[in-house]
Amino acid sequence: MGSYIVRRLLSLLPVLLGITLLVFGFLHLIPGDPAVVLLGERATPEQLTTLRAQLGLDKPLVVQYLVFLGNLVQLKLGSSIISGIPIADELKVRYPATFELAIAAMLVALLFGIPAGMIAATRKNSWLDHLTMTGSLLGVSLPVYWLGLLLIYLFAVHLRWLPPSGRISVDAGLTFQPITGFYVLDALLRLNGQALLDVLAHLILPALTLGTIPLAILARITRSSMLDALSQDYIRTARAKGVPEFWVIGQHAFKNALLPISTITGLQFGTLLGGAILTETIFAWPGIGSWIYQGILERDYPVVQGGVVFVAIAFVLVNLLVDLSYAAIDPRVQYK
């Protein structure tokens, strides 16, 4: 397995290189000038030229890319053009928020998607099956920004059950001292029940919004995998032996349907890490997604490049862990 991990990590290098090239190229195709954003529309041409030279924006794009790549190899992500804050420092503050939201959304998807898929498979062609598949189709089709605004209006504005935005209330945030940056974990570590309830209340709406699409996908994949497993000979043999139905479903069928489910779970979790831009923006969630979005609006090249590269690395590492989990799920899987 050690040699397999090394080969996989080496194979990721050209993938990451391609990602950096695409991000750099597409970012510089966006209309706008960071110097104009900093100095304003009334800046003189001399001021703009001087600032571009200070930022290194007057060099050819090839040279700028090579400089960016060289700094990246040395783990130097630079600093924000707008705020001047080092990218590494911003990532340390923002990645726990994104990971916490992604984990919460994935828990929503797993807790509701897998049981829904199992029920649909065991009740094939029943009204429960049709209801589950219709619901999963709606879940995939609903735009995230529309669903997020709808939930805010219903539960925050109309019913006033939950807060509309942010990670923690202002009053609670003034006295709350994070340890790891994961607010739920920090509230538990500090035994602060009030802060824990406040953090969870802020987490519910964005987690539901972000978890809708993976929930629907998991439900459909689980149903398909379960139907395939339930049609196998060992299921008929187990039933013929008089094995209880719940044991047939839970132990025999579901266990053998786990490989595709775990694959989709890993892919969806990696997607949540980089695809939460809309959700974080709608709910003013201070994560990497909203940070990248703000960097795009302000033409802050180092912010966008550093954020996307970080998300890409996290995505490929999550998929590597999923590949390694196959051996634990199915002992027949071997790594060569």
C-alpha positions as CSV (number, residue, x, y, z in Angstrom):
1,M,0.0,0.0,0.0
2,G,2.9,2.3,0.7
3,S,4.1,2.1,-2.9
4,Y,0.6,2.7,-4.1
5,I,0.3,5.8,-2.0
6,V,3.6,7.2,-3.4
7,R,2.5,6.5,-7.0
8,R,-0.8,8.2,-6.4
9,L,0.8,11.3,-4.9
10,L,3.3,11.5,-7.7
11,S,0.5,11.2,-10.2
12,L,-1.2,14.2,-8.6
13,L,1.7,16.5,-9.5
14,P,0.7,17.0,-13.2
15,V,-3.0,17.3,-12.1
16,L,-2.1,20.2,-9.8
17,L,0.2,21.7,-12.4
18,G,-2.7,21.7,-14.9
19,I,-5.0,23.3,-12.2
20,T,-2.5,26.1,-11.5
21,L,-2.2,26.8,-15.3
22,L,-6.0,26.9,-15.8
23,V,-6.6,29.1,-12.7
24,F,-3.9,31.5,-13.7
25,G,-5.0,31.7,-17.3
26,F,-8.7,32.1,-16.7
27,L,-8.1,34.6,-13.9
28,H,-6.2,36.9,-16.2
29,L,-8.9,36.6,-18.9
30,I,-11.4,38.3,-16.5
31,P,-11.7,42.0,-17.4
32,G,-10.4,44.4,-14.8
33,D,-7.2,45.7,-13.3
34,P,-6.2,45.2,-9.7
35,A,-4.3,48.6,-9.9
36,V,-7.5,50.4,-10.8
37,V,-9.4,48.6,-8.0
38,L,-6.8,49.8,-5.5
39,L,-6.3,53.3,-6.7
40,G,-9.7,54.0,-8.1
41,E,-11.0,55.3,-11.5
42,R,-9.4,58.8,-10.9
43,A,-5.9,57.5,-10.6
44,T,-3.4,58.9,-13.1
45,P,-1.6,56.7,-15.7
46,E,1.7,57.3,-13.9
47,Q,0.2,56.0,-10.6
48,L,-1.3,53.0,-12.3
49,T,2.0,52.2,-14.0
50,T,4.0,52.5,-10.8
51,L,1.6,50.3,-8.8
52,R,1.5,47.6,-11.6
53,A,5.3,47.5,-11.5
54,Q,5.2,47.1,-7.7
55,L,2.8,44.2,-7.9
56,G,4.6,42.6,-10.8
57,L,1.7,43.0,-13.1
58,D,3.8,44.7,-15.8
59,K,5.7,41.5,-16.6
60,P,4.6,39.1,-19.4
61,L,2.0,36.5,-18.3
62,V,4.5,33.7,-18.8
63,V,6.9,35.3,-16.4
64,Q,4.1,36.0,-13.9
65,Y,3.1,32.4,-14.1
66,L,6.6,31.1,-13.6
67,V,7.0,33.4,-10.6
68,F,3.7,32.1,-9.1
69,L,4.7,28.5,-9.7
70,G,8.2,29.0,-8.2
71,N,6.7,30.6,-5.1
72,L,4.1,27.8,-4.9
73,V,6.9,25.1,-4.9
74,Q,8.4,26.9,-2.0
75,L,5.0,27.0,-0.3
76,K,4.9,30.8,-0.6
77,L,1.4,31.9,-1.6
78,G,2.1,35.6,-1.3
79,S,-0.2,38.2,0.2
80,S,-3.5,39.8,-0.8
81,I,-3.2,42.7,-3.2
82,I,-6.1,44.5,-1.5
83,S,-5.6,43.8,2.2
84,G,-1.9,42.9,2.3
85,I,-2.7,39.9,4.6
86,P,-0.6,36.8,3.8
87,I,-2.6,34.1,2.0
88,A,-1.4,31.4,4.4
89,D,-2.8,33.4,7.4
90,E,-6.1,33.8,5.7
91,L,-6.3,30.1,4.9
92,K,-5.6,29.2,8.5
93,V,-8.6,31.2,9.6
94,R,-11.0,30.3,6.8
95,Y,-10.4,26.7,6.1
96,P,-12.0,25.4,9.4
97,A,-15.2,27.3,8.5
98,T,-15.4,25.7,5.1
99,F,-14.5,22.2,6.4
100,E,-17.0,22.5,9.2
101,L,-19.8,23.5,6.8
102,A,-18.8,20.7,4.3
103,I,-18.8,18.1,7.1
104,A,-22.2,19.2,8.3
105,A,-23.7,19.2,4.8
106,M,-22.2,15.7,4.2
107,L,-23.8,14.5,7.4
108,V,-27.1,15.8,6.3
109,A,-26.7,14.0,3.0
110,L,-25.6,10.7,4.6
111,L,-28.2,10.7,7.3
112,F,-31.1,11.2,4.9
113,G,-29.8,10.1,1.5
114,I,-28.6,6.6,2.3
115,P,-31.8,5.5,4.2
116,A,-34.0,7.1,1.5
117,G,-32.1,5.1,-1.2
118,M,-32.4,1.9,0.9
119,I,-36.1,2.3,1.4
120,A,-36.6,3.0,-2.3
121,A,-34.6,-0.1,-3.2
122,T,-36.5,-2.4,-0.8
123,R,-39.9,-1.0,-1.9
124,K,-39.1,-1.0,-5.7
125,N,-41.9,0.5,-7.8
126,S,-44.0,1.4,-4.8
127,W,-45.2,4.9,-3.9
128,L,-42.3,5.3,-1.6
129,D,-39.9,4.5,-4.4
130,H,-41.5,7.0,-6.7
131,L,-41.6,9.7,-4.0
132,T,-37.9,9.2,-3.2
133,M,-36.9,9.4,-6.8
134,T,-39.0,12.5,-7.4
135,G,-37.6,14.1,-4.3
136,S,-34.0,13.3,-5.4
137,L,-34.7,14.8,-8.9
138,L,-36.0,18.0,-7.3
139,G,-33.0,18.1,-4.9
140,V,-30.5,17.9,-7.9
141,S,-32.5,20.5,-9.9
142,L,-33.1,23.2,-7.3
143,P,-30.6,26.1,-7.7
144,V,-28.6,26.5,-4.5
145,Y,-28.9,30.3,-4.4
146,W,-32.7,30.0,-4.7
147,L,-33.0,27.3,-2.0
148,G,-30.7,29.3,0.3
149,L,-32.8,32.5,0.0
150,L,-36.0,30.5,0.4
151,L,-34.8,28.9,3.6
152,I,-33.6,32.3,5.0
153,Y,-37.0,33.9,4.2
154,L,-38.9,31.0,5.8
155,F,-36.9,30.1,8.9
156,A,-35.1,33.4,9.6
157,V,-37.3,36.2,8.4
158,H,-40.8,34.7,8.6
159,L,-40.6,32.2,11.5
160,R,-37.5,33.7,13.2
161,W,-36.4,30.3,14.3
162,L,-32.8,30.5,13.0
163,P,-30.3,33.2,12.3
164,P,-30.0,34.2,8.7
165,S,-26.2,34.5,8.3
166,G,-22.7,34.2,9.9
167,R,-21.1,31.5,12.1
168,I,-21.9,32.9,15.5
169,S,-23.9,35.7,17.0
170,V,-22.1,39.0,17.7
171,D,-22.7,38.8,21.5
172,A,-21.5,35.2,21.7
173,G,-18.6,35.9,19.4
174,L,-17.2,38.6,21.7
175,T,-16.6,36.2,24.5
176,F,-16.0,33.0,22.6
177,Q,-12.3,32.1,22.1
178,P,-11.7,29.4,19.4
179,I,-9.1,26.8,19.9
180,T,-9.0,24.8,16.6
181,G,-11.2,27.1,14.4
182,F,-13.9,24.5,14.2
183,Y,-16.5,26.3,16.3
184,V,-18.6,23.2,17.2
185,L,-15.6,21.3,18.4
186,D,-14.3,24.4,20.2
187,A,-17.6,24.9,22.0
188,L,-17.5,21.3,23.2
189,L,-13.9,21.6,24.3
190,R,-14.6,24.7,26.3
191,L,-17.9,23.1,27.7
192,N,-19.7,26.2,26.5
193,G,-23.3,25.0,26.0
194,Q,-24.7,28.4,25.0
195,A,-22.0,28.9,22.4
196,L,-22.6,25.4,21.1
197,L,-26.3,26.0,20.6
198,D,-25.6,29.3,18.9
199,V,-23.1,27.8,16.5
200,L,-25.4,24.9,15.6
201,A,-28.2,27.3,15.0
202,H,-26.1,29.2,12.5
203,L,-24.9,26.0,10.9
204,I,-28.3,24.5,10.2
205,L,-29.5,26.6,7.2
206,P,-26.3,26.6,5.2
207,A,-25.7,22.9,5.9
208,L,-29.2,22.0,4.6
209,T,-28.7,24.2,1.5
210,L,-25.3,22.8,0.7
211,G,-26.3,19.2,1.5
212,T,-29.4,19.0,-0.8
213,I,-27.6,18.0,-4.0
214,P,-25.3,15.4,-2.5
215,L,-28.3,14.0,-0.5
216,A,-30.2,13.5,-3.8
217,I,-27.3,12.0,-5.5
218,L,-26.6,9.6,-2.7
219,A,-30.2,8.5,-2.6
220,R,-30.1,7.6,-6.3
221,I,-26.7,5.8,-6.1
222,T,-27.8,3.9,-2.9
223,R,-31.0,2.8,-4.6
224,S,-29.1,1.6,-7.7
225,S,-26.4,-0.2,-5.7
226,M,-28.9,-1.8,-3.4
227,L,-31.0,-3.1,-6.3
228,D,-27.9,-4.6,-7.9
229,A,-26.9,-6.3,-4.6
230,L,-30.5,-7.5,-3.9
231,S,-30.6,-9.3,-7.2
232,Q,-27.5,-11.5,-6.4
233,D,-27.6,-15.2,-5.7
234,Y,-26.2,-14.9,-2.1
235,I,-29.3,-12.7,-1.2
236,R,-31.7,-15.4,-2.4
237,T,-29.6,-18.0,-0.5
238,A,-29.7,-16.0,2.7
239,R,-33.5,-15.6,2.4
240,A,-33.9,-19.3,1.7
241,K,-32.0,-20.1,4.9
242,G,-34.4,-18.1,6.9
243,V,-32.1,-15.1,7.7
244,P,-34.2,-12.2,9.0
245,E,-35.0,-9.6,6.4
246,F,-33.4,-6.7,8.3
247,W,-30.1,-8.7,8.5
248,V,-30.3,-9.5,4.8
249,I,-30.8,-5.8,3.9
250,G,-28.3,-4.4,6.4
251,Q,-25.5,-6.9,6.5
252,H,-25.5,-8.7,3.2
253,A,-26.9,-6.2,0.7
254,F,-25.8,-2.9,2.1
255,K,-22.3,-4.0,2.9
256,N,-21.8,-5.2,-0.7
257,A,-23.3,-1.9,-2.0
258,L,-20.9,0.3,-0.1
259,L,-18.1,0.7,-2.7
260,P,-20.0,2.9,-5.1
261,I,-21.6,4.7,-2.2
262,S,-18.2,5.5,-0.6
263,T,-16.9,6.6,-4.0
264,I,-19.7,9.1,-4.5
265,T,-19.5,10.3,-0.9
266,G,-15.8,11.1,-1.4
267,L,-16.4,12.9,-4.7
268,Q,-19.3,14.9,-3.2
269,F,-17.3,15.9,-0.1
270,G,-14.5,17.1,-2.3
271,T,-17.0,19.0,-4.4
272,L,-18.5,20.6,-1.2
273,L,-15.1,21.9,-0.3
274,G,-14.7,23.9,-3.5
275,G,-18.3,24.3,-4.5
276,A,-19.6,26.2,-1.5
277,I,-19.0,29.6,-3.0
278,L,-22.7,30.4,-3.5
279,T,-23.8,29.0,-0.2
280,E,-21.0,30.8,1.7
281,T,-21.8,34.1,-0.1
282,I,-25.6,33.8,0.6
283,F,-25.2,33.1,4.3
284,A,-22.2,35.4,4.8
285,W,-20.2,32.3,5.9
286,P,-16.5,33.3,6.4
287,G,-15.0,30.4,4.5
288,I,-12.8,29.9,1.6
289,G,-15.6,30.0,-1.0
290,S,-16.8,33.5,-0.1
291,W,-13.2,34.6,0.2
292,I,-12.4,33.4,-3.4
293,Y,-15.6,35.1,-4.6
294,Q,-14.6,38.4,-3.1
295,G,-11.1,38.0,-4.6
296,I,-12.6,37.5,-8.0
297,L,-14.7,40.7,-7.6
298,E,-11.6,42.7,-6.5
299,R,-9.3,41.1,-9.1
300,D,-7.1,39.9,-6.2
301,Y,-5.1,37.3,-8.1
302,P,-3.1,35.9,-5.1
303,V,-6.3,35.3,-3.1
304,V,-8.0,33.4,-6.0
305,Q,-4.9,31.4,-6.9
306,G,-4.1,30.4,-3.4
307,G,-7.7,29.5,-2.5
308,V,-8.3,27.4,-5.6
309,V,-4.9,25.6,-5.2
310,F,-5.7,24.8,-1.6
311,V,-9.2,23.5,-2.5
312,A,-7.7,21.4,-5.3
313,I,-5.2,19.8,-3.0
314,A,-7.9,19.1,-0.4
315,F,-10.1,17.5,-3.2
316,V,-7.4,15.1,-4.5
317,L,-6.4,14.1,-0.9
318,V,-10.0,13.3,0.0
319,N,-10.2,11.1,-3.1
320,L,-7.0,9.4,-2.2
321,L,-8.4,8.6,1.2
322,V,-11.5,7.2,-0.4
323,D,-9.4,4.9,-2.6
324,L,-7.5,3.7,0.4
325,S,-10.8,3.0,2.3
326,Y,-11.8,0.4,-0.3
327,A,-9.6,-2.3,1.3
328,A,-11.3,-1.7,4.7
329,I,-14.8,-1.9,3.0
330,D,-14.0,-4.9,0.8
331,P,-11.1,-7.3,1.8
332,R,-10.9,-8.5,-1.8
333,V,-9.5,-5.2,-2.9
334,Q,-5.7,-5.2,-3.3
335,Y,-3.3,-2.4,-4.0
336,K,-0.5,-3.2,-6.5
